[in-house]
Amino acid sequence: QVQLVESGGGLVQAGGSLRLSCAASGSILSIYVMGWYRQAPGKERELVAFIISDGRTNYVDSVKGRFTISRDNATKTVYLQMNSLKPEDTAVYYCNADLIATTLRRGDYWGKGTLVTVSS
C-alpha cells in the first residue's frame, strides 16, 4: 500500500506564510511527479504546483512568485512554501503523487488533505 500524509495546514492572517509537507510511504519503487492541488468551498479542485523528479516545477498563475514547491527524493517528501497568503488561497490542499509501486504498477495517489485558512 501507498500512503501520502500531509501536514502543516492551519489558520494564518493575510500576508502570512505556511509550509505544507507531504510524506509518501509504503510500497514505492519510484516517484515521478509530486504535486499540490487545492479545493476551495464550492469550487473544483485545481492544480497549484507540481515538481518532477528532475526538479522541474510548474505553478498555477495565481501563486507564481508567492509559492515554492520542493521535494526531498531521499525521504519521498514534497513541500509547499506559501508566502504572502491571500484569503483566496483558503482551501483544502491535497498532495498528489504519480508513482510506480513495487508491483511495477504506475498510479496516481492522493493524500487526505490539509485545511489552509487565510483570514483577511
LOTORVEX-499950 format. One record per residue (C-alpha): residue number from 0; residue in one letter; x, y, z. Coordinates in steps of 0.5 Angstrom, whole numbers, m for minus. Layout:
<martis>
<marti><vonu>NUM</vonu><baza>A</baza><X>X</X><Y>Y</Y><Z>Z</Z></marti>
...
</martis>
This chain:
<martis>
<marti><vonu>0</vonu><baza>Q</baza><X>0</X><Y>0</Y><Z>0</Z></marti>
<marti><vonu>1</vonu><baza>V</baza><X>2</X><Y>7</Y><Z>m1</Z></marti>
<marti><vonu>2</vonu><baza>Q</baza><X>0</X><Y>13</Y><Z>3</Z></marti>
<marti><vonu>3</vonu><baza>L</baza><X>1</X><Y>20</Y><Z>3</Z></marti>
<marti><vonu>4</vonu><baza>V</baza><X>0</X><Y>24</Y><Z>9</Z></marti>
<marti><vonu>5</vonu><baza>E</baza><X>0</X><Y>32</Y><Z>9</Z></marti>
<marti><vonu>6</vonu><baza>S</baza><X>2</X><Y>37</Y><Z>15</Z></marti>
<marti><vonu>7</vonu><baza>G</baza><X>3</X><Y>44</Y><Z>16</Z></marti>
<marti><vonu>8</vonu><baza>G</baza><X>m4</X><Y>47</Y><Z>15</Z></marti>
<marti><vonu>9</vonu><baza>G</baza><X>m8</X><Y>52</Y><Z>19</Z></marti>
<marti><vonu>10</vonu><baza>L</baza><X>m10</X><Y>59</Y><Z>20</Z></marti>
<marti><vonu>11</vonu><baza>V</baza><X>m6</X><Y>65</Y><Z>18</Z></marti>
<marti><vonu>12</vonu><baza>Q</baza><X>m7</X><Y>72</Y><Z>17</Z></marti>
<marti><vonu>13</vonu><baza>A</baza><X>m7</X><Y>75</Y><Z>10</Z></marti>
<marti><vonu>14</vonu><baza>G</baza><X>0</X><Y>77</Y><Z>8</Z></marti>
<marti><vonu>15</vonu><baza>G</baza><X>3</X><Y>71</Y><Z>13</Z></marti>
<marti><vonu>16</vonu><baza>S</baza><X>6</X><Y>64</Y><Z>11</Z></marti>
<marti><vonu>17</vonu><baza>L</baza><X>5</X><Y>57</Y><Z>12</Z></marti>
<marti><vonu>18</vonu><baza>R</baza><X>9</X><Y>51</Y><Z>10</Z></marti>
<marti><vonu>19</vonu><baza>L</baza><X>6</X><Y>45</Y><Z>8</Z></marti>
<marti><vonu>20</vonu><baza>S</baza><X>9</X><Y>38</Y><Z>8</Z></marti>
<marti><vonu>21</vonu><baza>C</baza><X>7</X><Y>31</Y><Z>5</Z></marti>
<marti><vonu>22</vonu><baza>A</baza><X>11</X><Y>25</Y><Z>6</Z></marti>
<marti><vonu>23</vonu><baza>A</baza><X>10</X><Y>19</Y><Z>2</Z></marti>
<marti><vonu>24</vonu><baza>S</baza><X>11</X><Y>12</Y><Z>5</Z></marti>
<marti><vonu>25</vonu><baza>G</baza><X>9</X><Y>5</Y><Z>3</Z></marti>
<marti><vonu>26</vonu><baza>S</baza><X>11</X><Y>0</Y><Z>m3</Z></marti>
<marti><vonu>27</vonu><baza>I</baza><X>14</X><Y>5</Y><Z>m7</Z></marti>
<marti><vonu>28</vonu><baza>L</baza><X>19</X><Y>4</Y><Z>m13</Z></marti>
<marti><vonu>29</vonu><baza>S</baza><X>20</X><Y>11</Y><Z>m16</Z></marti>
<marti><vonu>30</vonu><baza>I</baza><X>16</X><Y>17</Y><Z>m15</Z></marti>
<marti><vonu>31</vonu><baza>Y</baza><X>16</X><Y>21</Y><Z>m22</Z></marti>
<marti><vonu>32</vonu><baza>V</baza><X>11</X><Y>27</Y><Z>m20</Z></marti>
<marti><vonu>33</vonu><baza>M</baza><X>9</X><Y>30</Y><Z>m14</Z></marti>
<marti><vonu>34</vonu><baza>G</baza><X>4</X><Y>36</Y><Z>m13</Z></marti>
<marti><vonu>35</vonu><baza>W</baza><X>m1</X><Y>40</Y><Z>m9</Z></marti>
<marti><vonu>36</vonu><baza>Y</baza><X>m8</X><Y>41</Y><Z>m11</Z></marti>
<marti><vonu>37</vonu><baza>R</baza><X>m13</X><Y>45</Y><Z>m7</Z></marti>
<marti><vonu>38</vonu><baza>Q</baza><X>m20</X><Y>46</Y><Z>m7</Z></marti>
<marti><vonu>39</vonu><baza>A</baza><X>m24</X><Y>52</Y><Z>m4</Z></marti>
<marti><vonu>40</vonu><baza>P</baza><X>m31</X><Y>51</Y><Z>m2</Z></marti>
<marti><vonu>41</vonu><baza>G</baza><X>m36</X><Y>51</Y><Z>m8</Z></marti>
<marti><vonu>42</vonu><baza>K</baza><X>m30</X><Y>50</Y><Z>m13</Z></marti>
<marti><vonu>43</vonu><baza>E</baza><X>m27</X><Y>45</Y><Z>m17</Z></marti>
<marti><vonu>44</vonu><baza>R</baza><X>m20</X><Y>42</Y><Z>m15</Z></marti>
<marti><vonu>45</vonu><baza>E</baza><X>m15</X><Y>46</Y><Z>m18</Z></marti>
<marti><vonu>46</vonu><baza>L</baza><X>m7</X><Y>44</Y><Z>m19</Z></marti>
<marti><vonu>47</vonu><baza>V</baza><X>m3</X><Y>49</Y><Z>m15</Z></marti>
<marti><vonu>48</vonu><baza>A</baza><X>4</X><Y>47</Y><Z>m17</Z></marti>
<marti><vonu>49</vonu><baza>F</baza><X>8</X><Y>40</Y><Z>m19</Z></marti>
<marti><vonu>50</vonu><baza>I</baza><X>15</X><Y>38</Y><Z>m19</Z></marti>
<marti><vonu>51</vonu><baza>I</baza><X>18</X><Y>33</Y><Z>m23</Z></marti>
<marti><vonu>52</vonu><baza>S</baza><X>24</X><Y>28</Y><Z>m21</Z></marti>
<marti><vonu>53</vonu><baza>D</baza><X>29</X><Y>32</Y><Z>m24</Z></marti>
<marti><vonu>54</vonu><baza>G</baza><X>27</X><Y>38</Y><Z>m21</Z></marti>
<marti><vonu>55</vonu><baza>R</baza><X>23</X><Y>42</Y><Z>m26</Z></marti>
<marti><vonu>56</vonu><baza>T</baza><X>17</X><Y>46</Y><Z>m23</Z></marti>
<marti><vonu>57</vonu><baza>N</baza><X>11</X><Y>49</Y><Z>m25</Z></marti>
<marti><vonu>58</vonu><baza>Y</baza><X>6</X><Y>53</Y><Z>m22</Z></marti>
<marti><vonu>59</vonu><baza>V</baza><X>m1</X><Y>56</Y><Z>m23</Z></marti>
<marti><vonu>60</vonu><baza>D</baza><X>m1</X><Y>63</Y><Z>m25</Z></marti>
<marti><vonu>61</vonu><baza>S</baza><X>m5</X><Y>66</Y><Z>m18</Z></marti>
<marti><vonu>62</vonu><baza>V</baza><X>1</X><Y>63</Y><Z>m14</Z></marti>
<marti><vonu>63</vonu><baza>K</baza><X>7</X><Y>65</Y><Z>m18</Z></marti>
<marti><vonu>64</vonu><baza>G</baza><X>12</X><Y>69</Y><Z>m14</Z></marti>
<marti><vonu>65</vonu><baza>R</baza><X>9</X><Y>67</Y><Z>m8</Z></marti>
<marti><vonu>66</vonu><baza>F</baza><X>9</X><Y>59</Y><Z>m7</Z></marti>
<marti><vonu>67</vonu><baza>T</baza><X>15</X><Y>55</Y><Z>m8</Z></marti>
<marti><vonu>68</vonu><baza>I</baza><X>15</X><Y>47</Y><Z>m9</Z></marti>
<marti><vonu>69</vonu><baza>S</baza><X>21</X><Y>43</Y><Z>m7</Z></marti>
<marti><vonu>70</vonu><baza>R</baza><X>22</X><Y>36</Y><Z>m6</Z></marti>
<marti><vonu>71</vonu><baza>D</baza><X>27</X><Y>31</Y><Z>m2</Z></marti>
<marti><vonu>72</vonu><baza>N</baza><X>27</X><Y>25</Y><Z>m6</Z></marti>
<marti><vonu>73</vonu><baza>A</baza><X>31</X><Y>21</Y><Z>m1</Z></marti>
<marti><vonu>74</vonu><baza>T</baza><X>25</X><Y>22</Y><Z>4</Z></marti>
<marti><vonu>75</vonu><baza>K</baza><X>20</X><Y>22</Y><Z>m1</Z></marti>
<marti><vonu>76</vonu><baza>T</baza><X>17</X><Y>29</Y><Z>2</Z></marti>
<marti><vonu>77</vonu><baza>V</baza><X>14</X><Y>34</Y><Z>m2</Z></marti>
<marti><vonu>78</vonu><baza>Y</baza><X>14</X><Y>41</Y><Z>1</Z></marti>
<marti><vonu>79</vonu><baza>L</baza><X>10</X><Y>48</Y><Z>m1</Z></marti>
<marti><vonu>80</vonu><baza>Q</baza><X>12</X><Y>54</Y><Z>2</Z></marti>
<marti><vonu>81</vonu><baza>M</baza><X>7</X><Y>59</Y><Z>2</Z></marti>
<marti><vonu>82</vonu><baza>N</baza><X>8</X><Y>66</Y><Z>3</Z></marti>
<marti><vonu>83</vonu><baza>S</baza><X>4</X><Y>73</Y><Z>2</Z></marti>
<marti><vonu>84</vonu><baza>L</baza><X>m2</X><Y>69</Y><Z>3</Z></marti>
<marti><vonu>85</vonu><baza>K</baza><X>m9</X><Y>72</Y><Z>1</Z></marti>
<marti><vonu>86</vonu><baza>P</baza><X>m16</X><Y>70</Y><Z>3</Z></marti>
<marti><vonu>87</vonu><baza>E</baza><X>m17</X><Y>67</Y><Z>m4</Z></marti>
<marti><vonu>88</vonu><baza>D</baza><X>m12</X><Y>62</Y><Z>m2</Z></marti>
<marti><vonu>89</vonu><baza>T</baza><X>m16</X><Y>59</Y><Z>3</Z></marti>
<marti><vonu>90</vonu><baza>A</baza><X>m18</X><Y>52</Y><Z>1</Z></marti>
<marti><vonu>91</vonu><baza>V</baza><X>m16</X><Y>44</Y><Z>3</Z></marti>
<marti><vonu>92</vonu><baza>Y</baza><X>m10</X><Y>43</Y><Z>0</Z></marti>
<marti><vonu>93</vonu><baza>Y</baza><X>m8</X><Y>36</Y><Z>m3</Z></marti>
<marti><vonu>94</vonu><baza>C</baza><X>m2</X><Y>32</Y><Z>m4</Z></marti>
<marti><vonu>95</vonu><baza>N</baza><X>m1</X><Y>28</Y><Z>m10</Z></marti>
<marti><vonu>96</vonu><baza>A</baza><X>4</X><Y>23</Y><Z>m13</Z></marti>
<marti><vonu>97</vonu><baza>D</baza><X>5</X><Y>20</Y><Z>m20</Z></marti>
<marti><vonu>98</vonu><baza>L</baza><X>9</X><Y>14</Y><Z>m18</Z></marti>
<marti><vonu>99</vonu><baza>I</baza><X>11</X><Y>7</Y><Z>m19</Z></marti>
<marti><vonu>100</vonu><baza>A</baza><X>9</X><Y>2</Y><Z>m14</Z></marti>
<marti><vonu>101</vonu><baza>T</baza><X>14</X><Y>m4</Y><Z>m12</Z></marti>
<marti><vonu>102</vonu><baza>T</baza><X>8</X><Y>m8</Y><Z>m16</Z></marti>
<marti><vonu>103</vonu><baza>L</baza><X>11</X><Y>m4</Y><Z>m22</Z></marti>
<marti><vonu>104</vonu><baza>R</baza><X>4</X><Y>m1</Y><Z>m23</Z></marti>
<marti><vonu>105</vonu><baza>R</baza><X>4</X><Y>6</Y><Z>m24</Z></marti>
<marti><vonu>106</vonu><baza>G</baza><X>m1</X><Y>10</Y><Z>m21</Z></marti>
<marti><vonu>107</vonu><baza>D</baza><X>m4</X><Y>17</Y><Z>m18</Z></marti>
<marti><vonu>108</vonu><baza>Y</baza><X>m4</X><Y>17</Y><Z>m11</Z></marti>
<marti><vonu>109</vonu><baza>W</baza><X>m8</X><Y>23</Y><Z>m6</Z></marti>
<marti><vonu>110</vonu><baza>G</baza><X>m7</X><Y>25</Y><Z>1</Z></marti>
<marti><vonu>111</vonu><baza>K</baza><X>m13</X><Y>26</Y><Z>5</Z></marti>
<marti><vonu>112</vonu><baza>G</baza><X>m12</X><Y>34</Y><Z>5</Z></marti>
<marti><vonu>113</vonu><baza>T</baza><X>m10</X><Y>39</Y><Z>10</Z></marti>
<marti><vonu>114</vonu><baza>L</baza><X>m14</X><Y>46</Y><Z>11</Z></marti>
<marti><vonu>115</vonu><baza>V</baza><X>m11</X><Y>52</Y><Z>10</Z></marti>
<marti><vonu>116</vonu><baza>T</baza><X>m15</X><Y>58</Y><Z>12</Z></marti>
<marti><vonu>117</vonu><baza>V</baza><X>m13</X><Y>65</Y><Z>11</Z></marti>
<marti><vonu>118</vonu><baza>S</baza><X>m16</X><Y>71</Y><Z>15</Z></marti>
<marti><vonu>119</vonu><baza>S</baza><X>m17</X><Y>78</Y><Z>12</Z></marti>
</martis>
